């Protein structure tokens, strides 16, 4: 039976998806993601209303695009569906706006992206692999055997933080600053988080930005090096950015920090959780470790570390039979597209030897496809190659604590124990 609900509260949480009228659906409520209870609502939307209009939410009205093929259509048409002024469903409060190339259209997007793309070129990735393996091994060897600890902090954050410091040419001993700045950047304004919004802004503007301007000043007077700041300092389209457009400089740095930190970190954590949830797959992996190659993209699909991206319609358009108006928010729910059973067989199962494991939306598509996708896959591959050498099992000892966000789908805690061979 459909019941009338109070739209002023988190009315979806804890409810049967079929108790609520489709016209009252608002799948952007953060609590759905924190409680991991959004799946049934997306299932119903894909079946009954795959391009759905939410007329009232704390983020304003928006369209939800939930099927794989419709998301692909939006991704493939950037002239109609613009990335500007930002790619999240929530508009940033006045005074907190930053710009970056993922929230830009062509030609500026391509010009700025090409400036830093070389850091994840295949040859550079090959050079990085040994360093990642060495660091992963050191981190794993330091873990307490038979004691419960937080995998997110001890492994996922530590490994991605060290790698991020290398990519930026950032002091390794100060790498936890990068993690803090990433968390400040992705925290939803108004969400209940440990750091208040005003303090987050102070940290980013008074600590993060000056630090990176100082590093820029060092790099610009040195020969070009193979780190992100040096590339931007010597790039034709970005060489004056910190002085001419400091908030754009900050925005691009935060984009690269979040892209290099949160997505990989949450996939590393998610992989441990999924293998525990599907013990037959864990056994399959331990019996045949060379399946790591196909397991890695399946981890990324199953986790979908970025739940959504939003676009803004530049003109009237028709999508999935619905009339989209110029100026409408159009939200692509990757987390839903990656569970679309018309495209992915048994999508709710974690299967480490899928025939087409890279057929997913977690990296996006088109001009905004994730620049660091191969780096993310390499880090996951290496860390699991090192895990299976050392441990017969990484055992989850309790429920994970998920992030309070409708865009970064991740974890703040995952209690585990490791057991050696």
N, C-alpha and C positions, 0 to 999 in steps of 0.2 A: 504494500500500500504506500503510495506517495504521500508524504506529510509536508505541511507547510513549515518552513524553517526560518530562523532568525538569521538574516544575512550579515548581521553586524558582528558575529562571532565566528570562531572556527567551526562552522556548522557541518563540515564534511568529516571531521575527525571522529573515528569510532562508529561511523554509520555504515549501514548497508548501502552500497552504491545505487541499488534500485529503490531505496526509500525516498530518495531525493529527486525531484523533477530535474530533467536535463537543463531546463532554463535557469535553474538555481545553482548549477555547477560552477565552482571556482577552484580549479585544480592547482592554482598557484599558491595556495595556503601553505606556509612553511611547515606547519605542524604535520602535514601529510608526509613530508619527506623526512622529518626528524623521527617520526614514528614508523616510517616505511610502510604506510598504509594507502599509498596513492594508486597501487596497481589496479585494483578493481574498478576504480573510476576511469582510468585510462582505457581499460578493456571495454567498458561500456561505450565510451566515446568512439573508439575505433569501430565498433559494431553499428552504433545507432546514429552518431553525429560526428563524423571524423574531422570536420571543420566546424568548430563549435564557437558560438559567440557568448562570451560572458559579459553581461551588461553592467554588472556591478561588482567591484572588488576594491581592496585597498590600494590597488595599482591602477585603478581606472578600468574602463572596458577594454577587452582584448579578444582576439580570435585565438583559439587553440587548434594547432595542426598536429594530428596525432598519428596519422598513418605514414608509413615509410615512403610511399610513392608521392604523396602530397608534400612531404618535407623536401624531397628531392626536387620537386617542381619549384618550390620557393627558393631553395638554395641555388638553383640553376638560372634564376631570373633576377639578378641583382639590380637591373635597371628599374624594375617594378617594385621590388622589395628591398628597400635601402637599409644599410646597417647604421646609418647616422640617425640620431646623435649618440646612441649607445646600443649595446646588444643584450641588455637585461630587461626583463619585463618592468622593472621598477625604474622610474626616472630619478636621477640623482637630485637631492635637494639643492636649492640655489646656494652657490658658494662652494659646493663640493664637487662640481663637475670637473672631470679630467677627460682629455681626448687621447685616443691611441689608434693605431692603424687598423685594428680589428673592427673599430666602430667608424670606419671611413669607407667611402666608395672610391671607385677608380676615377682618375688615375693616381690620386694621392696614396691610396692604400697600397697599390703595387709598388710605387716608388719607395715607400718606407719599408715595406716588407722585404724587398730585394736587398736593401742595405744590410740587414742582419741575417738573411737566409743562409749565408755561407757557413755560419757557426754549426749548422746541423747538416751540412753537405756530407755525402757518403764517406769521402776521404777523412774528414775530420772526425766523424763518428767512429771510424775504424781506429783512429789514433786514440780516441777516448776510451775504447772498450777495456784496455788493460788497466787503466786507472780506476774505472768503475768496478772492475772485478777485484782489484786489490782492496779498495775501500769497502766493498760489500763483504769480502772475506774477513777483514778486520772487525767490522761491526758484528757479524754473526759469531765470530770467535769470542767476542766479549760478553755474549748473552749468558745469563745464569741458567744452568741446566736444572730442570726439576723445580724451579721457582716461578710463580706467576708474576708477569710483568706486562706493561703496556706496549704492545708491538708497534702501535702508531708512533709513539715517542722514541722508542729505542732503535727502531729499524727504519720505518717509512720516512719519518721526518729527517732522521740523521743522514740517511743515504742521499735523499733528494737535496737536502741542504748543502751537503758537501759538493754535490755535482753542480748545483746552481752557483756556488761560490766560484767554481772553476770556469763556468760559462761566462760569468761577469768579470773575472779577474779580481774577485772580491777577497778580502782577507779571510782565510779559512777559519781562523780562531773567532771571527765575528759572524759566522754563518747563521747563527740563530736569529740575528737581526733580520735576515732575509725572510725567515719563517714568520716572524712577528709582522713585518711589513706586508707580507702576503695575506695574513689573517686580517689586518686592518683594511686592506684593499677590498676583500671579498665580503666582509661582514655587511649584511643587509641593513641599511639605515632603518632604525626603529625596532630591529630584532633584539631579543634579549641575549646579549653577549657580554663576556667579561670586561671588554673595553668600551666605554661609552663613545658615542659618535664624535663628540667634540674632541675627546682625547685621541681618537684614531686620526682625525684630521690634523691635530697638532703633531703627532708622531710622523705622519707622512710628509707634512710641509716643513717641519722644523728639524727633523732628524734624517728622514730618508732622502728627500730632495737635496739638501746641502751635502750629504755624504756622496751622492752620485755626481753632483756638480764638481766636487773636489776630485773625484776619480777621473771625470771627464777632462778637467784641466791638466791632470797628469798625462793622460793618454794623448791628448791633442798635440802635445809637444814632443811626443816620442814617435818612432817609426810605427806604422800600423802593426797591430798584434791581432791574434786570432781569438779575441773575446768580444762580447756584444758591445761593451762601451767603446772600445777602440774602433770597432766597425762603424758605430754611429758617429764618433768624433771625426772620422775620416771620410764619411759618406757624403756625397755631393748634396743629397736632399736633406740631410740631417745635421750637417756639421755646425750650424749655428743655433740649433734648436734650444739648448739650455738657456741661452740668453735672449733669443727672440721669442720663444714659445715655451717657457719653463714648465707649464702645466701639461703641455703635450709631451714634453720629455719625461716628466713624471709618469704620465699615463702609459707611455710605451714601455717604460721600465717595469711598471706594475703589471702590465699585460704579460711581459716576458717572465717576470717572477712567478706570477700565478700559473702561467702555462707550464713553466718548468718545475713547479713545486707541487701544487695541489692536485693536479690531475694524476701525475705519476704516483705521488704519495698515496692517494686514495685507492688507486688500482693495486698497489703493493699490499695495502691492508685488506682490500676486498678479496684478493686472490687467496689469502689464508682462510678467510671466512667461507668462501665458496667451496674450497676443497674439504672443509670440515662439514659443510652442509650436504655435500655430495661425496660421501666416503668411497663410493665405487670409483669415482674419478681420481681420488687421491691414490687409491691402490693402483689404478691404471698408470698413473704418473710414476709411482715408485717402481713399478714393474718395467716401465718403458720410458726412461727419462728423456729420450729424444722427442717425445711428444710436447716438450716445452715450446717448441717452435709454433705449433698450432694452438697451444693453450694460451699463449700471450694475447693474441687478438680476441680470443673468447673471453678472457678476463676483462678486457677493455669494453667489449660489448656488454657483458653481464653487469659490469659496474656502471658504465656510462657516467663518467665522473662529472661531466657538464650536462645537467638535466635539460637545459633549454638554451636557445638563443632567440632573440626577438628581432623582427624587422619592422619597418614602417612603410606602408604602402604609399608610393609616390603618385599613383593614379588609380582610378577605378579598375578593378580586375575581378575575374571570376576564378574561384579556387574550389575544387570539389563541389561544384554546383552552387556555391554560395557567392553572393555579391559582396566583394570587399570594396570599401570606399577609400579614396585617397585620404591619408592621415591616420588610418586605422593601425593599431598595433597588431602584428601577426607573430604569434609565438610558436616556434617549432619545438615540440617536445621530443627531443632525441630519446629520452628515457622511455617514451611510449613507442616510437618507431622501432626501437631495438627489441620490442616484444611483440611485433606485428607478425602473427602466425601466417599471414598470406605471403610473407617474404622469407621468414626465418622458421625453419622446422623446429618444433618443440622449443619455443623461445624461452620458456620459463625453466628449462633445464640447462645446467652448466655442463657442457660436453667438450672435453679438451681435444677431441680429434675430429671436429667438424670438417666437412669437405670444403666449405668456402668460409673459413673463419673470419676473413677480412671484410665480409659482406655485412657491414654495420654502419651506423651513423655517428658513432661516438666521437669521431674526429671532424664531423661536419663534411661538407662537400663543396665543390666549386671553388671560387676564388678565395674563400675564407677557410678552406680546409687546413686543419692544424699543421702549422709549420714544423713542430717538433715531434710529429707522430713517430718517426723512426727512432728518435732518441728515447721516447717513452717506451717503445717496444724493446729496444736494446737493454734499457735498465731493468725492465721486468724479466727479460730472458736471462740476463746475467745473474740477477739476484736469485732466481729460482735454480739456475745451474749450481750456484754455490750452496743454496739451501739443501738440495737433495744429496750433495756430497757429504754434508755434515750431520743431517738430522733425518731420522726415520719418520718423524712427525713434528709439525708445529700444531699443537693442540689448543683449540679455542676453549677457554675455561669459563666464559660467561657471555652475556649479551653485549654487543658493541654499543657504544654511545655515538649516535649519528649527529652530523652537523645540522644546525638550525638554519637551513638555507634552502631556497627553491631553485638555486642555480648550481652551486657546488655540492655534488652528491658525494658525501664522504663521511669520515669517522674522526672523532677526537680520542676515542679509547677503544682498544680491542685487547682484552686480557687473554694471554696465552701462556703455555709452557712449551719448552722445546725438549725433545727427547733424542739423544744421540743414537746412532746405529749401534 
